[in-house]
Amino acid sequence: MRLVAVCTLFAASLAAAGVGGKWKGTITTEMARETSGGSIPAYIVLEQANDKITGTAGPNEKTQFTIQKGSLEGDRLIIEASPKEGVVLRFVLIVKSGDAMEGDVAENGTIIGTTKLTRLR
């Protein structure tokens, strides 16, 4: 019985693992398939205070946009950033492990593609 309790606590601590840090990956959209061979780069820097997420997101380390809204609920990360006026990108990501996450990307409420990110070490 104690082993079950310990395993449950361990699993919960893994699920609650922080997402803070630098993440790099790709965003795959139909437009990217037509123009750049399938995907565009993604680079996200996250800071975490409990379930509140702040930071920046963009295509690379030099071009970053402020995350306007960010939250972590269990293994579900939601962030919003605006790369230009009138455009809001919303990422709804599932943390797959401590070092990988993936999910959908929406532009102004319409899903436009998917993203996969890996934590940089």
NUZA-485051 format. One record per atom (N, C-alpha, C): chain; residue in one letter; atom name; x, y, z; residue number from 1. Coordinates in nm, 4 decimals, decimal comma, always signed. Example, Ala and Ser with C-alpha at 12.3 -4.5 7.8 and 13.67 -1.06 7.14 Angstrom:
2
ATOM; panu; tinu; fike; xx; yy; zz; vexti
ATOM; A; A; N; +1,3190; -0,5690; +0,7800; 1 $
ATOM; A; A; CA; +1,2300; -0,4500; +0,7800; 1 $
ATOM; A; A; C; +1,3200; -0,3300; +0,7800; 1 $
ATOM; A; S; N; +1,2850; -0,2250; +0,7080; 2 $
ATOM; A; S; CA; +1,3670; -0,1060; +0,7140; 2 $
ATOM; A; S; C; +1,2900; +0,0030; +0,7870; 2 $
END
This chain:
121
ATOM; panu; tinu; fike; xx; yy; zz; vexti
ATOM; A; M; N; +0,0813; -0,1183; +0,0000; 1 $
ATOM; A; M; CA; +0,0000; +0,0000; +0,0000; 1 $
ATOM; A; M; C; +0,0865; +0,1258; +0,0000; 1 $
ATOM; A; R; N; +0,1942; +0,1241; +0,0783; 2 $
ATOM; A; R; CA; +0,2836; +0,2406; +0,0810; 2 $
ATOM; A; R; C; +0,3502; +0,2615; -0,0531; 2 $
ATOM; A; L; N; +0,3836; +0,1511; -0,1197; 3 $
ATOM; A; L; CA; +0,4469; +0,1619; -0,2506; 3 $
ATOM; A; L; C; +0,3545; +0,2333; -0,3489; 3 $
ATOM; A; V; N; +0,2269; +0,2035; -0,3446; 4 $
ATOM; A; V; CA; +0,1304; +0,2701; -0,4318; 4 $
ATOM; A; V; C; +0,1262; +0,4195; -0,4012; 4 $
ATOM; A; A; N; +0,1250; +0,4546; -0,2731; 5 $
ATOM; A; A; CA; +0,1225; +0,5961; -0,2343; 5 $
ATOM; A; A; C; +0,2485; +0,6675; -0,2805; 5 $
ATOM; A; V; N; +0,3630; +0,6048; -0,2652; 6 $
ATOM; A; V; CA; +0,4896; +0,6652; -0,3084; 6 $
ATOM; A; V; C; +0,4903; +0,6822; -0,4599; 6 $
ATOM; A; C; N; +0,4469; +0,5813; -0,5331; 7 $
ATOM; A; C; CA; +0,4423; +0,5902; -0,6795; 7 $
ATOM; A; C; C; +0,3468; +0,6999; -0,7248; 7 $
ATOM; A; T; N; +0,2335; +0,7122; -0,6562; 8 $
ATOM; A; T; CA; +0,1370; +0,8166; -0,6899; 8 $
ATOM; A; T; C; +0,1972; +0,9553; -0,6671; 8 $
ATOM; A; L; N; +0,2637; +0,9744; -0,5545; 9 $
ATOM; A; L; CA; +0,3280; +1,1028; -0,5265; 9 $
ATOM; A; L; C; +0,4378; +1,1333; -0,6273; 9 $
ATOM; A; F; N; +0,5156; +1,0330; -0,6640; 10 $
ATOM; A; F; CA; +0,6218; +1,0513; -0,7620; 10 $
ATOM; A; F; C; +0,5629; +1,0918; -0,8971; 10 $
ATOM; A; A; N; +0,4579; +1,0245; -0,9395; 11 $
ATOM; A; A; CA; +0,3938; +1,0573; -1,0669; 11 $
ATOM; A; A; C; +0,3367; +1,1982; -1,0639; 11 $
ATOM; A; A; N; +0,2765; +1,2362; -0,9517; 12 $
ATOM; A; A; CA; +0,2216; +1,3713; -0,9398; 12 $
ATOM; A; A; C; +0,3310; +1,4760; -0,9448; 12 $
ATOM; A; S; N; +0,4456; +1,4475; -0,8838; 13 $
ATOM; A; S; CA; +0,5548; +1,5444; -0,8866; 13 $
ATOM; A; S; C; +0,6119; +1,5574; -1,0268; 13 $
ATOM; A; L; N; +0,6148; +1,4486; -1,1021; 14 $
ATOM; A; L; CA; +0,6598; +1,4576; -1,2413; 14 $
ATOM; A; L; C; +0,5629; +1,5406; -1,3245; 14 $
ATOM; A; A; N; +0,4331; +1,5180; -1,3033; 15 $
ATOM; A; A; CA; +0,3327; +1,5916; -1,3792; 15 $
ATOM; A; A; C; +0,3392; +1,7396; -1,3481; 15 $
ATOM; A; A; N; +0,3748; +1,7729; -1,2239; 16 $
ATOM; A; A; CA; +0,3804; +1,9126; -1,1836; 16 $
ATOM; A; A; C; +0,5167; +1,9753; -1,2113; 16 $
ATOM; A; A; N; +0,6032; +1,9026; -1,2794; 17 $
ATOM; A; A; CA; +0,7367; +1,9531; -1,3082; 17 $
ATOM; A; A; C; +0,7276; +2,0860; -1,3820; 17 $
ATOM; A; G; N; +0,8225; +2,1730; -1,3550; 18 $
ATOM; A; G; CA; +0,8212; +2,3050; -1,4142; 18 $
ATOM; A; G; C; +0,8453; +2,3043; -1,5637; 18 $
ATOM; A; V; N; +0,7923; +2,4062; -1,6292; 19 $
ATOM; A; V; CA; +0,8128; +2,4222; -1,7727; 19 $
ATOM; A; V; C; +0,9052; +2,5401; -1,8014; 19 $
ATOM; A; G; N; +0,9560; +2,6040; -1,6963; 20 $
ATOM; A; G; CA; +1,0450; +2,7171; -1,7153; 20 $
ATOM; A; G; C; +1,1701; +2,6773; -1,7911; 20 $
ATOM; A; G; N; +1,2173; +2,7681; -1,8744; 21 $
ATOM; A; G; CA; +1,3391; +2,7429; -1,9507; 21 $
ATOM; A; G; C; +1,3213; +2,7765; -2,0976; 21 $
ATOM; A; K; N; +1,4184; +2,7360; -2,1768; 22 $
ATOM; A; K; CA; +1,4177; +2,7620; -2,3210; 22 $
ATOM; A; K; C; +1,3727; +2,6370; -2,3951; 22 $
ATOM; A; W; N; +1,2838; +2,6573; -2,4910; 23 $
ATOM; A; W; CA; +1,2270; +2,5485; -2,5700; 23 $
ATOM; A; W; C; +1,2437; +2,5803; -2,7180; 23 $
ATOM; A; K; N; +1,2756; +2,4789; -2,7958; 24 $
ATOM; A; K; CA; +1,2963; +2,4974; -2,9394; 24 $
ATOM; A; K; C; +1,2230; +2,3865; -3,0139; 24 $
ATOM; A; G; N; +1,1667; +2,4219; -3,1295; 25 $
ATOM; A; G; CA; +1,0967; +2,3203; -3,2077; 25 $
ATOM; A; G; C; +1,0456; +2,3768; -3,3376; 25 $
ATOM; A; T; N; +0,9319; +2,3218; -3,3804; 26 $
ATOM; A; T; CA; +0,8744; +2,3624; -3,5083; 26 $
ATOM; A; T; C; +0,7239; +2,3797; -3,4956; 26 $
ATOM; A; I; N; +0,6717; +2,4629; -3,5847; 27 $
ATOM; A; I; CA; +0,5273; +2,4775; -3,6025; 27 $
ATOM; A; I; C; +0,4972; +2,4318; -3,7445; 27 $
ATOM; A; T; N; +0,4055; +2,3383; -3,7570; 28 $
ATOM; A; T; CA; +0,3660; +2,2874; -3,8880; 28 $
ATOM; A; T; C; +0,2284; +2,3421; -3,9218; 28 $
ATOM; A; T; N; +0,2195; +2,4119; -4,0360; 29 $
ATOM; A; T; CA; +0,0923; +2,4684; -4,0821; 29 $
ATOM; A; T; C; +0,0771; +2,4390; -4,2307; 29 $
ATOM; A; E; N; -0,0442; +2,4551; -4,2813; 30 $
ATOM; A; E; CA; -0,0675; +2,4363; -4,4245; 30 $
ATOM; A; E; C; +0,0115; +2,5396; -4,5053; 30 $
ATOM; A; M; N; +0,0147; +2,6651; -4,4566; 31 $
ATOM; A; M; CA; +0,0902; +2,7693; -4,5260; 31 $
ATOM; A; M; C; +0,2387; +2,7331; -4,5303; 31 $
ATOM; A; A; N; +0,2915; +2,6813; -4,4194; 32 $
ATOM; A; A; CA; +0,4323; +2,6419; -4,4168; 32 $
ATOM; A; A; C; +0,4578; +2,5277; -4,5145; 32 $
ATOM; A; R; N; +0,3622; +2,4352; -4,5262; 33 $
ATOM; A; R; CA; +0,3784; +2,3254; -4,6222; 33 $
ATOM; A; R; C; +0,3904; +2,3792; -4,7644; 33 $
ATOM; A; E; N; +0,3161; +2,4862; -4,7935; 34 $
ATOM; A; E; CA; +0,3153; +2,5430; -4,9281; 34 $
ATOM; A; E; C; +0,4347; +2,6331; -4,9561; 34 $
ATOM; A; T; N; +0,4931; +2,6948; -4,8509; 35 $
ATOM; A; T; CA; +0,5967; +2,7956; -4,8738; 35 $
ATOM; A; T; C; +0,7361; +2,7584; -4,8263; 35 $
ATOM; A; S; N; +0,7466; +2,6825; -4,7175; 36 $
ATOM; A; S; CA; +0,8803; +2,6588; -4,6627; 36 $
ATOM; A; S; C; +0,9114; +2,5116; -4,6382; 36 $
ATOM; A; G; N; +0,8411; +2,4255; -4,7051; 37 $
ATOM; A; G; CA; +0,8735; +2,2841; -4,6937; 37 $
ATOM; A; G; C; +0,8072; +2,2116; -4,5777; 37 $
ATOM; A; G; N; +0,7148; +2,2737; -4,5093; 38 $
ATOM; A; G; CA; +0,6405; +2,2006; -4,4087; 38 $
ATOM; A; G; C; +0,6340; +2,2600; -4,2708; 38 $
ATOM; A; S; N; +0,7405; +2,3255; -4,2267; 39 $
ATOM; A; S; CA; +0,7361; +2,3788; -4,0905; 39 $
ATOM; A; S; C; +0,8188; +2,5063; -4,0795; 39 $
ATOM; A; I; N; +0,7915; +2,5793; -3,9731; 40 $
ATOM; A; I; CA; +0,8676; +2,6995; -3,9419; 40 $
ATOM; A; I; C; +0,9246; +2,6826; -3,8018; 40 $
ATOM; A; P; N; +1,0354; +2,7475; -3,7719; 41 $
ATOM; A; P; CA; +1,0965; +2,7306; -3,6403; 41 $
ATOM; A; P; C; +1,0177; +2,7993; -3,5296; 41 $
ATOM; A; A; N; +1,0317; +2,7461; -3,4093; 42 $
ATOM; A; A; CA; +0,9708; +2,8062; -3,2900; 42 $
ATOM; A; A; C; +1,0751; +2,8071; -3,1791; 42 $
ATOM; A; Y; N; +1,0792; +2,9171; -3,1052; 43 $
ATOM; A; Y; CA; +1,1720; +2,9318; -2,9929; 43 $
ATOM; A; Y; C; +1,0965; +3,0032; -2,8822; 43 $
ATOM; A; I; N; +1,0813; +2,9382; -2,7682; 44 $
ATOM; A; I; CA; +1,0012; +2,9929; -2,6587; 44 $
ATOM; A; I; C; +1,0837; +2,9938; -2,5308; 44 $
ATOM; A; V; N; +1,0786; +3,1058; -2,4595; 45 $
ATOM; A; V; CA; +1,1450; +3,1188; -2,3300; 45 $
ATOM; A; V; C; +1,0355; +3,1360; -2,2253; 45 $
ATOM; A; L; N; +1,0264; +3,0401; -2,1331; 46 $
ATOM; A; L; CA; +0,9193; +3,0414; -2,0336; 46 $
ATOM; A; L; C; +0,9730; +3,0637; -1,8929; 46 $
ATOM; A; E; N; +0,8975; +3,1412; -1,8169; 47 $
ATOM; A; E; CA; +0,9226; +3,1595; -1,6742; 47 $
ATOM; A; E; C; +0,7955; +3,1159; -1,6032; 47 $
ATOM; A; Q; N; +0,8115; +3,0427; -1,4939; 48 $
ATOM; A; Q; CA; +0,6962; +2,9877; -1,4239; 48 $
ATOM; A; Q; C; +0,6949; +3,0295; -1,2777; 48 $
ATOM; A; A; N; +0,5788; +3,0763; -1,2318; 49 $
ATOM; A; A; CA; +0,5536; +3,1037; -1,0904; 49 $
ATOM; A; A; C; +0,4229; +3,0320; -1,0572; 49 $
ATOM; A; N; N; +0,4358; +2,9134; -0,9982; 50 $
ATOM; A; N; CA; +0,3211; +2,8262; -0,9736; 50 $
ATOM; A; N; C; +0,2536; +2,7930; -1,1061; 50 $
ATOM; A; D; N; +0,1265; +2,8310; -1,1247; 51 $
ATOM; A; D; CA; +0,0588; +2,7983; -1,2504; 51 $
ATOM; A; D; C; +0,0582; +2,9141; -1,3498; 51 $
ATOM; A; K; N; +0,1222; +3,0261; -1,3151; 52 $
ATOM; A; K; CA; +0,1300; +3,1417; -1,4043; 52 $
ATOM; A; K; C; +0,2572; +3,1342; -1,4885; 52 $
ATOM; A; I; N; +0,2399; +3,1540; -1,6186; 53 $
ATOM; A; I; CA; +0,3511; +3,1455; -1,7121; 53 $
ATOM; A; I; C; +0,3703; +3,2802; -1,7798; 53 $
ATOM; A; T; N; +0,4945; +3,3259; -1,7843; 54 $
ATOM; A; T; CA; +0,5321; +3,4471; -1,8564; 54 $
ATOM; A; T; C; +0,6517; +3,4127; -1,9444; 54 $
ATOM; A; G; N; +0,6927; +3,5089; -2,0262; 55 $
ATOM; A; G; CA; +0,8104; +3,4869; -2,1094; 55 $
ATOM; A; G; C; +0,7920; +3,5448; -2,2475; 55 $
ATOM; A; T; N; +0,8593; +3,4814; -2,3441; 56 $
ATOM; A; T; CA; +0,8546; +3,5276; -2,4826; 56 $
ATOM; A; T; C; +0,8445; +3,4088; -2,5771; 56 $
ATOM; A; A; N; +0,7983; +3,4376; -2,6988; 57 $
ATOM; A; A; CA; +0,7875; +3,3340; -2,8017; 57 $
ATOM; A; A; C; +0,8155; +3,3972; -2,9377; 57 $
ATOM; A; G; N; +0,8739; +3,3196; -3,0258; 58 $
ATOM; A; G; CA; +0,9022; +3,3687; -3,1599; 58 $
ATOM; A; G; C; +0,9672; +3,2605; -3,2442; 58 $
ATOM; A; P; N; +1,0162; +3,2988; -3,3614; 59 $
ATOM; A; P; CA; +1,0766; +3,1998; -3,4507; 59 $
ATOM; A; P; C; +1,2215; +3,1641; -3,4155; 59 $
ATOM; A; N; N; +1,2879; +3,2531; -3,3401; 60 $
ATOM; A; N; CA; +1,4273; +3,2271; -3,3042; 60 $
ATOM; A; N; C; +1,4630; +3,3074; -3,1785; 60 $
ATOM; A; E; N; +1,5849; +3,2942; -3,1348; 61 $
ATOM; A; E; CA; +1,6288; +3,3589; -3,0112; 61 $
ATOM; A; E; C; +1,6272; +3,5118; -3,0209; 61 $
ATOM; A; K; N; +1,6516; +3,5656; -3,1402; 62 $
ATOM; A; K; CA; +1,6583; +3,7103; -3,1571; 62 $
ATOM; A; K; C; +1,5214; +3,7753; -3,1754; 62 $
ATOM; A; T; N; +1,4296; +3,7067; -3,2395; 63 $
ATOM; A; T; CA; +1,2972; +3,7612; -3,2667; 63 $
ATOM; A; T; C; +1,1981; +3,6995; -3,1691; 63 $
ATOM; A; Q; N; +1,1638; +3,7759; -3,0649; 64 $
ATOM; A; Q; CA; +1,0770; +3,7261; -2,9583; 64 $
ATOM; A; Q; C; +0,9641; +3,8257; -2,9314; 64 $
ATOM; A; F; N; +0,8476; +3,7721; -2,8973; 65 $
ATOM; A; F; CA; +0,7302; +3,8514; -2,8647; 65 $
ATOM; A; F; C; +0,6839; +3,8136; -2,7243; 65 $
ATOM; A; T; N; +0,6395; +3,9115; -2,6486; 66 $
ATOM; A; T; CA; +0,5987; +3,8891; -2,5097; 66 $
ATOM; A; T; C; +0,4757; +3,7989; -2,5018; 66 $
ATOM; A; I; N; +0,4817; +3,7028; -2,4129; 67 $
ATOM; A; I; CA; +0,3645; +3,6194; -2,3855; 67 $
ATOM; A; I; C; +0,2677; +3,7052; -2,3047; 67 $
ATOM; A; Q; N; +0,1480; +3,7261; -2,3593; 68 $
ATOM; A; Q; CA; +0,0489; +3,8120; -2,2960; 68 $
ATOM; A; Q; C; -0,0326; +3,7381; -2,1904; 68 $
ATOM; A; K; N; -0,0593; +3,6113; -2,2140; 69 $
ATOM; A; K; CA; -0,1331; +3,5275; -2,1197; 69 $
ATOM; A; K; C; -0,0653; +3,3920; -2,1175; 69 $
ATOM; A; G; N; -0,0532; +3,3356; -1,9984; 70 $
ATOM; A; G; CA; +0,0061; +3,2036; -1,9878; 70 $
ATOM; A; G; C; -0,0369; +3,1335; -1,8608; 70 $
ATOM; A; S; N; -0,0710; +3,0052; -1,8745; 71 $
ATOM; A; S; CA; -0,1093; +2,9273; -1,7565; 71 $
ATOM; A; S; C; -0,0738; +2,7807; -1,7771; 71 $
ATOM; A; L; N; -0,0534; +2,7133; -1,6657; 72 $
ATOM; A; L; CA; -0,0247; +2,5709; -1,6657; 72 $
ATOM; A; L; C; -0,1259; +2,5036; -1,5742; 72 $
ATOM; A; E; N; -0,2025; +2,4117; -1,6307; 73 $
ATOM; A; E; CA; -0,3023; +2,3363; -1,5550; 73 $
ATOM; A; E; C; -0,2697; +2,1889; -1,5701; 73 $
ATOM; A; G; N; -0,2048; +2,1320; -1,4689; 74 $
ATOM; A; G; CA; -0,1601; +1,9931; -1,4797; 74 $
ATOM; A; G; C; -0,0534; +1,9827; -1,5860; 74 $
ATOM; A; D; N; -0,0802; +1,9043; -1,6913; 75 $
ATOM; A; D; CA; +0,0152; +1,8909; -1,8010; 75 $
ATOM; A; D; C; -0,0242; +1,9753; -1,9220; 75 $
ATOM; A; R; N; -0,1206; +2,0658; -1,9058; 76 $
ATOM; A; R; CA; -0,1718; +2,1481; -2,0160; 76 $
ATOM; A; R; C; -0,1207; +2,2914; -2,0020; 76 $
ATOM; A; L; N; -0,0401; +2,3338; -2,0987; 77 $
ATOM; A; L; CA; +0,0167; +2,4683; -2,1020; 77 $
ATOM; A; L; C; -0,0561; +2,5498; -2,2081; 77 $
ATOM; A; I; N; -0,1020; +2,6691; -2,1702; 78 $
ATOM; A; I; CA; -0,1669; +2,7588; -2,2653; 78 $
ATOM; A; I; C; -0,0927; +2,8917; -2,2613; 78 $
ATOM; A; I; N; -0,0455; +2,9363; -2,3783; 79 $
ATOM; A; I; CA; +0,0195; +3,0668; -2,3875; 79 $
ATOM; A; I; C; -0,0337; +3,1413; -2,5087; 79 $
ATOM; A; E; N; -0,0362; +3,2742; -2,4961; 80 $
ATOM; A; E; CA; -0,0773; +3,3608; -2,6060; 80 $
ATOM; A; E; C; +0,0262; +3,4696; -2,6263; 80 $
ATOM; A; A; N; +0,0600; +3,4940; -2,7519; 81 $
ATOM; A; A; CA; +0,1537; +3,6000; -2,7879; 81 $
ATOM; A; A; C; +0,1033; +3,6662; -2,9153; 81 $
ATOM; A; S; N; +0,1410; +3,7919; -2,9334; 82 $
ATOM; A; S; CA; +0,0965; +3,8673; -3,0499; 82 $
ATOM; A; S; C; +0,2173; +3,9114; -3,1321; 82 $
ATOM; A; P; N; +0,2441; +3,8429; -3,2447; 83 $
ATOM; A; P; CA; +0,3602; +3,8797; -3,3261; 83 $
ATOM; A; P; C; +0,3413; +4,0090; -3,4043; 83 $
ATOM; A; K; N; +0,2165; +4,0503; -3,4230; 84 $
ATOM; A; K; CA; +0,1894; +4,1793; -3,4873; 84 $
ATOM; A; K; C; +0,0488; +4,2239; -3,4464; 84 $
ATOM; A; E; N; +0,0239; +4,3515; -3,4606; 85 $
ATOM; A; E; CA; -0,1037; +4,4067; -3,4174; 85 $
ATOM; A; E; C; -0,2199; +4,3352; -3,4868; 85 $
ATOM; A; G; N; -0,3192; +4,2974; -3,4081; 86 $
ATOM; A; G; CA; -0,4367; +4,2308; -3,4624; 86 $
ATOM; A; G; C; -0,4245; +4,0800; -3,4758; 86 $
ATOM; A; V; N; -0,3095; +4,0242; -3,4409; 87 $
ATOM; A; V; CA; -0,2879; +3,8796; -3,4516; 87 $
ATOM; A; V; C; -0,2505; +3,8241; -3,3145; 87 $
ATOM; A; V; N; -0,3259; +3,7255; -3,2690; 88 $
ATOM; A; V; CA; -0,2943; +3,6569; -3,1446; 88 $
ATOM; A; V; C; -0,2733; +3,5087; -3,1755; 88 $
ATOM; A; L; N; -0,1548; +3,4601; -3,1421; 89 $
ATOM; A; L; CA; -0,1261; +3,3169; -3,1552; 89 $
ATOM; A; L; C; -0,1472; +3,2529; -3,0184; 89 $
ATOM; A; R; N; -0,2259; +3,1468; -3,0152; 90 $
ATOM; A; R; CA; -0,2557; +3,0746; -2,8910; 90 $
ATOM; A; R; C; -0,2042; +2,9327; -2,9057; 90 $
ATOM; A; F; N; -0,1163; +2,8960; -2,8155; 91 $
ATOM; A; F; CA; -0,0594; +2,7617; -2,8121; 91 $
ATOM; A; F; C; -0,1267; +2,6845; -2,6994; 91 $
ATOM; A; V; N; -0,1830; +2,5700; -2,7301; 92 $
ATOM; A; V; CA; -0,2386; +2,4798; -2,6295; 92 $
ATOM; A; V; C; -0,1547; +2,3527; -2,6379; 92 $
ATOM; A; L; N; -0,0667; +2,3355; -2,5399; 93 $
ATOM; A; L; CA; +0,0343; +2,2310; -2,5444; 93 $
ATOM; A; L; C; +0,0167; +2,1315; -2,4311; 93 $
ATOM; A; I; N; +0,0495; +2,0081; -2,4582; 94 $
ATOM; A; I; CA; +0,0512; +1,9034; -2,3564; 94 $
ATOM; A; I; C; +0,1972; +1,8711; -2,3280; 94 $
ATOM; A; V; N; +0,2348; +1,8802; -2,2005; 95 $
ATOM; A; V; CA; +0,3702; +1,8464; -2,1604; 95 $
ATOM; A; V; C; +0,3802; +1,6940; -2,1611; 95 $
ATOM; A; K; N; +0,4590; +1,6401; -2,2547; 96 $
ATOM; A; K; CA; +0,4709; +1,4953; -2,2723; 96 $
ATOM; A; K; C; +0,5697; +1,4343; -2,1737; 96 $
ATOM; A; S; N; +0,6698; +1,5101; -2,1400; 97 $
ATOM; A; S; CA; +0,7704; +1,4688; -2,0423; 97 $
ATOM; A; S; C; +0,8301; +1,5987; -1,9898; 97 $
ATOM; A; G; N; +0,9282; +1,5895; -1,9050; 98 $
ATOM; A; G; CA; +0,9904; +1,7114; -1,8562; 98 $
ATOM; A; G; C; +1,0599; +1,7907; -1,9648; 98 $
ATOM; A; D; N; +1,0878; +1,7273; -2,0782; 99 $
ATOM; A; D; CA; +1,1655; +1,7931; -2,1825; 99 $
ATOM; A; D; C; +1,0990; +1,7968; -2,3192; 99 $
ATOM; A; A; N; +0,9698; +1,7651; -2,3279; 100 $
ATOM; A; A; CA; +0,9005; +1,7677; -2,4567; 100 $
ATOM; A; A; C; +0,7546; +1,8072; -2,4369; 100 $
ATOM; A; M; N; +0,7032; +1,8844; -2,5323; 101 $
ATOM; A; M; CA; +0,5611; +1,9168; -2,5340; 101 $
ATOM; A; M; C; +0,5159; +1,9380; -2,6771; 101 $
ATOM; A; E; N; +0,3855; +1,9174; -2,6982; 102 $
ATOM; A; E; CA; +0,3298; +1,9342; -2,8317; 102 $
ATOM; A; E; C; +0,1827; +1,9695; -2,8217; 102 $
ATOM; A; G; N; +0,1305; +2,0271; -2,9295; 103 $
ATOM; A; G; CA; -0,0105; +2,0634; -2,9291; 103 $
ATOM; A; G; C; -0,0481; +2,1483; -3,0482; 103 $
ATOM; A; D; N; -0,1597; +2,2204; -3,0320; 104 $
ATOM; A; D; CA; -0,2172; +2,2993; -3,1402; 104 $
ATOM; A; D; C; -0,1774; +2,4461; -3,1302; 104 $
ATOM; A; V; N; -0,1770; +2,5106; -3,2463; 105 $
ATOM; A; V; CA; -0,1536; +2,6546; -3,2551; 105 $
ATOM; A; V; C; -0,2742; +2,7152; -3,3260; 105 $
ATOM; A; A; N; -0,3312; +2,8192; -3,2653; 106 $
ATOM; A; A; CA; -0,4448; +2,8888; -3,3255; 106 $
ATOM; A; A; C; -0,4065; +3,0342; -3,3507; 106 $
ATOM; A; E; N; -0,4577; +3,0881; -3,4594; 107 $
ATOM; A; E; CA; -0,4410; +3,2301; -3,4905; 107 $
ATOM; A; E; C; -0,5777; +3,2950; -3,4848; 107 $
ATOM; A; N; N; -0,5938; +3,3893; -3,3931; 108 $
ATOM; A; N; CA; -0,7215; +3,4587; -3,3742; 108 $
ATOM; A; N; C; -0,8388; +3,3610; -3,3626; 108 $
ATOM; A; G; N; -0,8170; +3,2529; -3,2883; 109 $
ATOM; A; G; CA; -0,9242; +3,1580; -3,2592; 109 $
ATOM; A; G; C; -0,9404; +3,0435; -3,3565; 109 $
ATOM; A; T; N; -0,8662; +3,0433; -3,4667; 110 $
ATOM; A; T; CA; -0,8758; +2,9361; -3,5658; 110 $
ATOM; A; T; C; -0,7481; +2,8521; -3,5623; 110 $
ATOM; A; I; N; -0,7630; +2,7224; -3,5424; 111 $
ATOM; A; I; CA; -0,6449; +2,6350; -3,5399; 111 $
ATOM; A; I; C; -0,5786; +2,6368; -3,6774; 111 $
ATOM; A; I; N; -0,4483; +2,6678; -3,6772; 112 $
ATOM; A; I; CA; -0,3743; +2,6768; -3,8031; 112 $
ATOM; A; I; C; -0,2678; +2,5690; -3,8167; 112 $
ATOM; A; G; N; -0,2390; +2,4976; -3,7076; 113 $
ATOM; A; G; CA; -0,1363; +2,3957; -3,7174; 113 $
ATOM; A; G; C; -0,1030; +2,3334; -3,5830; 113 $
ATOM; A; T; N; +0,0104; +2,2658; -3,5824; 114 $
ATOM; A; T; CA; +0,0579; +2,1971; -3,4625; 114 $
ATOM; A; T; C; +0,2017; +2,2376; -3,4340; 114 $
ATOM; A; T; N; +0,2425; +2,2148; -3,3113; 115 $
ATOM; A; T; CA; +0,3807; +2,2440; -3,2748; 115 $
ATOM; A; T; C; +0,4364; +2,1334; -3,1878; 115 $
ATOM; A; K; N; +0,5669; +2,1122; -3,1995; 116 $
ATOM; A; K; CA; +0,6422; +2,0200; -3,1138; 116 $
ATOM; A; K; C; +0,7640; +2,0954; -3,0639; 116 $
ATOM; A; L; N; +0,7843; +2,0900; -2,9318; 117 $
ATOM; A; L; CA; +0,8955; +2,1619; -2,8697; 117 $
ATOM; A; L; C; +0,9752; +2,0702; -2,7795; 117 $
ATOM; A; T; N; +1,1058; +2,0966; -2,7731; 118 $
ATOM; A; T; CA; +1,1964; +2,0233; -2,6843; 118 $
ATOM; A; T; C; +1,2717; +2,1249; -2,6004; 118 $
ATOM; A; R; N; +1,2861; +2,0956; -2,4715; 119 $
ATOM; A; R; CA; +1,3578; +2,1861; -2,3818; 119 $
ATOM; A; R; C; +1,5071; +2,1837; -2,4162; 119 $
ATOM; A; L; N; +1,5681; +2,3017; -2,4231; 120 $
ATOM; A; L; CA; +1,7118; +2,3121; -2,4458; 120 $
ATOM; A; L; C; +1,7833; +2,2965; -2,3126; 120 $
ATOM; A; R; N; +1,8915; +2,2247; -2,3119; 121 $
ATOM; A; R; CA; +1,9700; +2,2030; -2,1898; 121 $
ATOM; A; R; C; +2,1030; +2,2710; -2,2021; 121 $
END
